[in-house]
Amino acid sequence: MKLRAMSEVGAELGLAPEDVLPWGTHRAKVSLDALGKRSGKQGRLVLVSAINPTPPGEGKTTMSVALAMGLRKRGRRAVAALREPSLGPVFGVKGGGTGGGQASLEPAADINLHFTGDLHAITSANNLLAALVDNAVFYGQPVALDATRVRWRRALDMNDRFLRNVIVGLGGKAQGVPREDHFDITAASEVMAILALAEGLKDLEARLGRVIIGHSRDGQPVRAQDVNAAAAMVALLKDALMPNLAQTREGGPALVHAGPFANIAHGCSSVLGTRMGLAYADEVITEAGFGFDLGAEKFLDIKCRGAGIWPRGVVLVVTLRALKHHGGAAPSRVAEPDREALVRGFAHLEKHLESVAAFGLPAVLCVNRFPQDLDSELEELRAFGKARGVETAVCDGFSRGGDGALEIADRVLEMLDATDAAPPQPRFLYDVTQTPEEKVAAIARTVYGADDVAFTANAKKDLEAVRELGGAQLPVCMAKTHLSLSDDPTKLGRPRGFTLTVREVRLSAGAGFLVALTGDILTMPGLPREPAARRVTVHDDGRVTGLMQGE
């Protein structure tokens, strides 16, 4: 496979040569100046989401890349606007995050590893602030921070459960002030969320300055701007703020930028990457992490609300094996024919379709086809969708690339063309003026299907602090398991009669949202018993294999 020069990829998208900044042989940054050159252009935004996946995932990124390929083969100037992979999942359970088979982003190994260094820059900026915080604790200036009320956490882009709770400052008075500290994975950090939502350098600095790092000795909130951190953090992040340009396996353009987790953070690629795509492409194919209940809800209620954008429609990715999983089939047997489990799994799909409709958006079902899928079971799914006014397309993008995605491309174009005269208008689940409790309840009842919401004593205390700090009118980012519609990963299908429990609420003042943590969600994951890192091989010619499942 011969990759195209980045100048050619940028030219296909309509970017001027001076706006495509080489970052290695087959990687590039896109200058932010390019946005101002196409201020009047507005492409059509398509959101790719999914049902709740089985633990290995169901190929949503693969389908996003395949759809962009299929649209390109239909003569459209389409671009995939996707998130950057985190090293945690790459070396953990899932492996690489660049699609798969013939529907992948390239250069896949580079994107899955260091790419253009964005995640390293985010980690460094996060930890620079942590160092400045502890320096203020140590010297008592420029503000006298209370060591027992430091809120800012350190970050590392790696799954490392041993860093969830640590003690820092040991070794005597000259080494620091001993205190308990914590690490988040970089993709769950507030700096990652801020970079993904920032509209430019000035907005980036303003958001970073608003970050609450702790409290002073007299109990007043202290922000990053109070320790003069924001400008230095921007210096580390100024290149990372520019969207990255890569290509699909067939040479089409892809904007790959920012990577907040969806089960912890808001799960969407950057606002700037989306804006760049809309300014230069006919169609922008973007995805939100995990199922519609997590990534898509946040994409719409947080990212779209803040950026003033709205998709034309949703592509909901399904697999027969995931539907059977939610229909009660044993994990080891989901690839086998099982009409009864499949039909039972339709209740799970129906809940997601109801959620899409709650936002006023049309949808198309995209079936990521696996070799063992039966035509009879695929027809059963088509009939289910048709009875609910939703078209279904089977995609063989993994094995056939763009040629295998023509059916989904055609269905998506039909959906988009039908909305040209009257595009869907923003419809949110809640108003930001509602109380945090009302916002959480709106999400839990409408998207998860919960009967009620309960807040632990600790969460209620957190909400009191949120109100005191002026954060009550921010959107809510739910941290929840991706394996179930509920906060219990063992409740498959369409759970009913359950209460969602919020155990902690964090204020991300710079990102501009509240994080409500449910269940056993951790902001620093751990490696599994058999980490994906064990299958990685570096060959004599420098090629890296084993980053993707099945490679």
Number of C-alpha atoms within 10 A of each C-alpha: 5 7 15 18 16 25 18 16 23 23 13 17 19 15 21 15 13 12 17 22 18 18 15 12 11 19 21 25 24 25 19 18 11 18 21 10 13 15 13 8 15 17 18 21 24 23 23 29 31 31 29 29 23 19 12 10 17 23 23 29 28 24 33 30 36 36 33 31 32 25 26 21 18 16 8 16 21 29 31 31 35 30 26 25 25 27 23 25 22 24 26 23 21 17 25 25 27 28 24 25 18 20 29 25 31 24 18 23 19 14 22 23 19 14 23 22 14 25 26 18 22 30 23 20 24 24 20 17 24 21 14 16 27 20 17 19 22 18 12 14 13 13 16 17 28 18 20 14 15 22 18 23 18 21 27 24 21 21 26 17 16 12 19 20 13 11 11 15 16 12 10 9 10 9 11 16 17 15 15 13 17 18 23 24 29 30 32 26 28 27 29 27 28 25 34 27 28 23 18 16 18 12 15 25 24 18 23 29 22 19 26 21 24 21 20 19 16 9 11 12 17 22 22 25 18 19 20 14 21 23 18 13 24 22 14 19 24 16 17 21 28 24 29 29 25 29 27 28 26 22 20 25 30 27 30 27 31 33 27 32 28 28 25 27 28 34 29 31 30 31 24 25 31 25 22 28 30 25 24 24 23 19 25 30 30 29 28 28 29 26 28 28 32 32 28 27 27 25 25 23 23 22 23 18 17 16 16 8 17 21 23 26 23 29 30 24 28 27 25 28 28 26 28 27 25 31 24 17 21 12 14 8 12 21 19 14 17 17 16 12 20 25 18 19 24 20 17 22 24 16 22 25 24 13 22 23 13 14 17 16 20 20 24 23 27 30 26 23 23 15 8 11 16 17 9 11 16 19 12 15 22 18 15 18 19 12 10 10 12 15 19 26 23 20 28 25 29 23 16 14 27 28 19 22 29 25 20 27 26 16 19 25 16 12 19 21 14 13 15 11 8 9 16 16 13 16 15 16 18 18 15 17 12 14 17 23 16 15 20 23 21 19 24 23 15 16 23 25 23 21 14 15 18 15 18 12 12 12 19 17 13 18 24 12 16 21 14 11 14 11 19 22 18 23 26 27 31 27 26 27 25 27 23 24 29 28 25 19 14 10 15 20 25 21 17 13 9 16 16 24 20 24 18 20 26 19 26 24 23 25 25 23 23 23 19 25 24 22 17 13 15 19 24 26 20 20 17 11 8 11 17 22 18 11 15 15 13 10 9 7 6 8 9 15 14 19 24 22 16 8 10
